């Protein structure tokens, strides 16, 4: 009887230890420091929403626990890294944890490149990447210039005291640039562009609401109805574009490559919408932030104006952009300060070692890009906008993997990196060449770290024509 009692007690103790070990609230699941789940079902989701965004949560997490830390998203353990040295250990990892990006699935579709890992994902990227080579993007400069001229003409009617909604104008410019260069003749009509913009705004606002607050649209609610209708309309619009392009297919545009590479119409639609949604938001956001920083720093704007006035003609050639060194510094510092892409993520199907700790297989690893971009040990006075950080004299002092605003791992960083930076450079150079841009007084510009970072409210500026 005593033996049985000893056995029973021992069994219960072992069972309790096992439960504690496997239970999400247990720190014994991993040796990585971090926070315990505040809720057994939701993990730290409430803490993330209270912080304002995942980026802001990660800033506090790493401040408290160091360059590698853990937390819980629901019942899933997540590891976050915020160190150039640890970033390097993940430089070869391609696969992305789909569960962290599910908010995009209703709009983009389950076959999106965003969710495609392994050999299939690598193969698709290898086909799409040449569409964003320097040669390919160089051919787009004329379109970017035409769009800049078009906006300059509009601004000429708004000089001096008229307030200009900067974010609205930059998002519209970015969207039109993507539609015309990547998807061709179907969007030369401004009405078609405005229709796409309206539908994208509805979809992206709803997705961002879910990301920032966890608030889902109620079944049968007006919000759900509005989102579903916008999603259906934009999908139908691009299905039509794809089918028309099949009948008159070229071979040079991204849309042509997507059609030729896709196994099905649904996959072609998913990848088309993926490039549209992600490219439109990131380019528009970077444009708005760059002009905001220039308007807020008159000395920087004047130095840039002197460079473009001296080195740039009336028409921009891709080869000339490389000579605009200070412009490149301004764009790089805008990326650093704005944290356009706050984080990326990867996953591996086997146990790995990071920062002296074991990361269990299948554990999402977040790359806290924004935390590193504003780490004061890497960037003295990180909140100061200072393009001289990227000057020829200082750029060699920047540690490898400390400036990765578009991600870095394997060949899955933002595929449209060249596209975005070139479009921004052309537009900024041409508009600064023609206008002095000033902030409307009395504004407090606060960033929101949603799908990408953007200003919480509209940024209002005025422009003055240059002689």
N, C-alpha and C positions, 0 to 999 in steps of 0.2 A: 504493500500500500504506500509506504514511504517512497519507494522507488518511482511509483506511478505519480505521486504528488510532485516529486522533484522533476520528473519528466514534463508534467503538465505546466509547472511554473516556468521551466526552461523554454518550453515551446511558446508560451505566451510572450515571454520576454523577447525571444527571437522574432516573433511575429510583429511585436510592437516596433522593434528596431527596424525591421524590414519596411514596415509601413511608413515610419518616419523618414527613412532613407529615400523611399520612392515618392513620398508625398511632395507636391510642389512647394510646400513651405519649408522644406528641409534644405539647409545650406550644404548638406552632405552629398547632394547630387553632383556637385562639382566643387573643386577647390578655388574656383575663380571668385574673388570678392564681389559683393553686390548687395542688392536689396531683396528682402523677403517679399513674397506676394502679399498685397494688402487684402486680397480676396481669393479664396481657394478656387473659384471658378474663373474669374476675370484676371487674375494675376495682378499686374501693376497698371492695367489700363486706366483705372481711375486716377492714378498718380500722373500718368502721361497727359491725360486731358486737363488735369488741374494745373500742370506746368505750362500749358498753352499749346504744346506741340511735342512731337517726339524729339526734335532737335533740342528744344529747351530742357526737356527731361534728361537728355544725354549730357548736356553741359553740366548739370548738377550731379548726375551720376558719376561722371569721370572726375569732377572736382572732389567728390567724397571718397572715391574708391580707386582712383588711379587710371592708368592707360588701358587696362583691360578689366571689364566689369560685366556683371550679369544681372538680368532682371527677368520678369515673366510677362509674356503676352498671352493672356488666357492661361491655359495649363501648359504652355510651351516655354521651355527655357530658351532665353535668347542671350547671346554674348555680344558685347559691343567693344570695339577696339578704337583707340584714339591716340595712336603713336606712329610716326613714320617708320620706325624700326619694325613694329608689328605689322603695319601695312605691307611691308616688303614680303613678309611670310605668306601673304595671301595674293601676291601679284600674279600667280599662275592659275588661280581658281576661276572657273568660268560659270558654274551653275549658280542659279539664283533661287532663293527660297520663295516659291510662288505664293505661300500663305501670307507673306508680308505685303503683297501687291494685289490682293484679291479685290480691292476696291475698284480697280480698273476693269475687271473682267466683264461686268455687264455692258460696258460700252465697247471695249476693244475685242471681246470674244475670247474664248478659251484657247484658240489656236494662235494667239498673238505671239510674236517673237519674245515678248516680255516674259512669257511663261515657258518658253521652249529651252530645255537644257540639253546637255550631252552633245553627241555628234550631230544631231539634227539642228540644234541651235547654232553650233559652230559653222555648219555648212551654209545655213541661211545668211549668217553674218558675212561669210566670205564672199557671197554673191552680192550683198547689198553695199558693202564697204567701198568698192570702186566708184559708186555713185557719189561719194563724198571725198574723192581724192582731190589733191590740189589742182590737177588739170580740169576735173569736172567742175569744181567750185569756181575756178577761175573764169569759166565760160558763163557763170551766172552773174558776174559783176555788173554787166550791162543792165540786167533786170533790177538789181539792187540800186543802181544809179538812177534808173528811170523812176523807181518808187520814191527815192529821195527827192528827185526833182518835183515829183507830183506833190509831195508833202510840203516842200519848200514853197511852191506856188500857193498852197493853202495858207501857210504861215505868213506869207507876205501880205495877206489880207487881214492879218491879226496882229500886226506889229504894235509895239509900245505897250499900251495898257490893257489890252484884251487878254483875259486869263485863258490859258490853254491847258486842257486835261492831258497831261503827259502820258499817264499809263494807258489811257484809252487810245491815244494816237499811236503809241509804240506797239501795243498789242495788235491793232489793226494793220500796221505796217508789217509786222512779223508774219501775221497770218497770210497776208496777200503775197509776201515774198515766198513763203513755202508753197502756197497753192500754185503760183505761176511757174516756179522753177522745178518743183518736184512732180507736179501733176498736170502741167501743160495748159493747153488752150481752153480747157473747160471753165476756167475761172477768170477770164479777162473781163467779164461783166461784173461791175461793182455790186450789183444786186445779188448775184450768186455768192460773192464773198461775204456780204452782210448777212445773208441767210445762214451760211456756215458759222459765222461768228456768233450769231444769236443762239444757235443750237449748241455750240461748244460751251458758251457761257453757262447755259442751263445745266448741262451735264457736269462740267467741271466744278461749278458751285456746289452741286449736290455731293459729288465725290469728296470735295474738300471738307464739307460739313461733317461727313462721316469720319474723315481722317482726324479732324481737330477736336471733335466733341463726342464721337461715337454715336451720334444721333442718327438713327436710321429712319427713312421715310415710312410713316405708318401705312399699313395696307389699306388701299382705297382712298388715301388722303390726296389732297390737291397737289401736294409736293410729289408724291409718287406718280400721279397721273402726268404732271408736267415733265418729270424726268423721263418716264417711259415714252412719252410722245416725242420728246426731243431726240432721245436715243434712236428710236425707230426711224425718224425722219432723216437723221444724218447717215444712218446705215443704208437706207434706201437710196439716198442721194449718191453715195459713193459706190454702191452696187451698180447704179446706172452709169457712172463714170467708167468703172472697170469694164462693163459690158461694151460700152461704146469704144473704149480704147482697144479692146480685143479685135474689133472689126477694122480698126485703122491703126494697128500697133507699130510703133517704132522700136528702137532698141537702146536709146540713150538715156531716157528719163528713169527716175526711180520707179515710177509706176509701171513702166515697161518691164523692168527687171523683176518687180514683185509678181506681175502676172505670169511671166515666163518661168519663174521659180516655184510657184505655188502648186500644191497638189490639188487644191480645190478652190472654188470661188470664195468659200467662207474663210480660208486661210489668207487669200489675197486681200479680202476685206479687212481682216484682223490686222494684218501688217500695215496696210495703208492707213488705217485709223491710228495705229500705234505711232507711226512717224508723225502724223498730223498733230495729235494731241500733245505728245511730248515735245516736239519741235516748236510748235506755236507758243507754248507756255514759256519754255526756257529762253527762247530768243527774245520774246516780248519783254520778259522780266529783266533780262540783262540790259536791253536797250533802255528801259525806263530807269533802272538803277544807275547806269552810266551817265545819263543826262542829269539825273538828280545830283550825283556827286560833282559833276562839272558845274552845275548851277550853284551848288553850295560852296564851291572852292574857286573863286574868281581867278586866283593866281594860276591854278592848274589849267583852267579853261583858256586863259590868255597864252600860256606856254604852248598848249596844244594848237591854238589858232595860229601862232607864229610858225609852228612846224608845218601845218597843212598849207598855209599861205605860201610858204617858201618851196615846199617839195611836191605839192600836188597841183596838177593842172585842172582844167575844167572837166576832164573825163578821167575816171579812175580806172587804172589798169591793175590787174591782180599783182603783177610784178612790182608795182610801185608801193604797195602796202607794206612790203618788207622794209622799205626805207623809212617808214614812219615809226621810228623806234619809240617815241614818247606816246604815240597813240596805242601801241601794243602794251606799254606800261600801264596806261590808264585803264584799258580793258581788263588786264590781269588784276589790277588792284580792285576794280569794280567787282570782279568775280570773287575775290577774296573777302572783301567787306560785306557784300550782299549775301554770300552763301546761297547762290541760286539753287544748287542741289545740296541740301543739308546732309543727306546720307545715302549710302548704297548698301547692298547686302549680298552675301554669298553663302553657299552651303556645300558640304561634302558628305559623301555616303560612307565615310569611315572615320574612326577617331583620329584627331589631329592634335598637335601641340602648338600652343600659342602663348607667348609670354611666360613660359615655364609651367603652364597648366594644360591639362587634357581637356579638349573640347569633344564631347560625345558626338558620334556620327549623327547626321540629320539635324544638328543644332544650327539655327540661323546665326550667322556672324555679321553684325552690322558694322560697316565702315563709317565711323562718325566723322565724315569729311568736314563738316562745319565746325566741329569742336577743334580739329587740328588747324583749320584755316584761321582760327581766332585764339590760338594758344599763345599766351604772352611769352612763354619760354622760346617759342619759335619766331614770333612776330612781336617785337617790342611795341608797346602802345597799340595793341591790335585793333582798337576801335577808331584809330586815326586813319583817315584816307590819305595815303602817301604813295603815289606811283613811283617814287624814287627807290622803293624797296626792290623794284624790278629793273633798275637802271643797269647798264652794262657793267658798272663798277661794283654793283651789289648782288647781281643775280647769281654769281657763283657761290655766295654765302648761304643761299637757300638750300636747305637739306633735301636730299632725295625723298620723295613721297610726302613732303610737307605742303606742296601746292598741287593738289589733285582735285580741282573744282568740278570736274566731270567724271570722277571715279578713276580707277586705275587697273582693276583686276582683269587679267587675261586680255582677251580681245572683246571685252564686253563694256568698255567705257562708252560714253555717249557716242554713237556712230556718226552723228552729225556735228562733231566738234569743229571741224574745218568750216562747215557750212555756217554754223552759228557765229563763230568768231569773225569770219569774213563779212557776213551780212552786217554785223554790228559795226565793224571797222569802217566799211564803206559809208553806211548811213551816218555814223557819228562824224566822220571826216568831212563829208559834204555839207552837213547841216551846221557844223561849227564854222566851216569856211564862210557861210553866208549869214549866220545869226549869232548874236550874243544872247545866251539864255540865262535868265535870272529867276530866282525863286520868288513866288508871291509871299509877302511877309505874313508872319503869324501862324505858320503851319508847324505841326509836330508830326513828323513822318515816322511811323512805327512799322517795323517789319512783321509780316505774318509768315510763318514757316509751314506752308501747306503743301500742296502738290509740288510747287516750287516756292521760293521765297518771293513775296511781293509786298507792296505797301498796303497797310490796312485800309487807308482811305486814298482817294485820288490825290495825286501830286500836281499842284497847279504852278505853272510857270508863265513867264512873259518872254517875248523875244523882241530883239532890236536888230534891224537889218544892218549889216556891216557895209562900209563904203568900199 
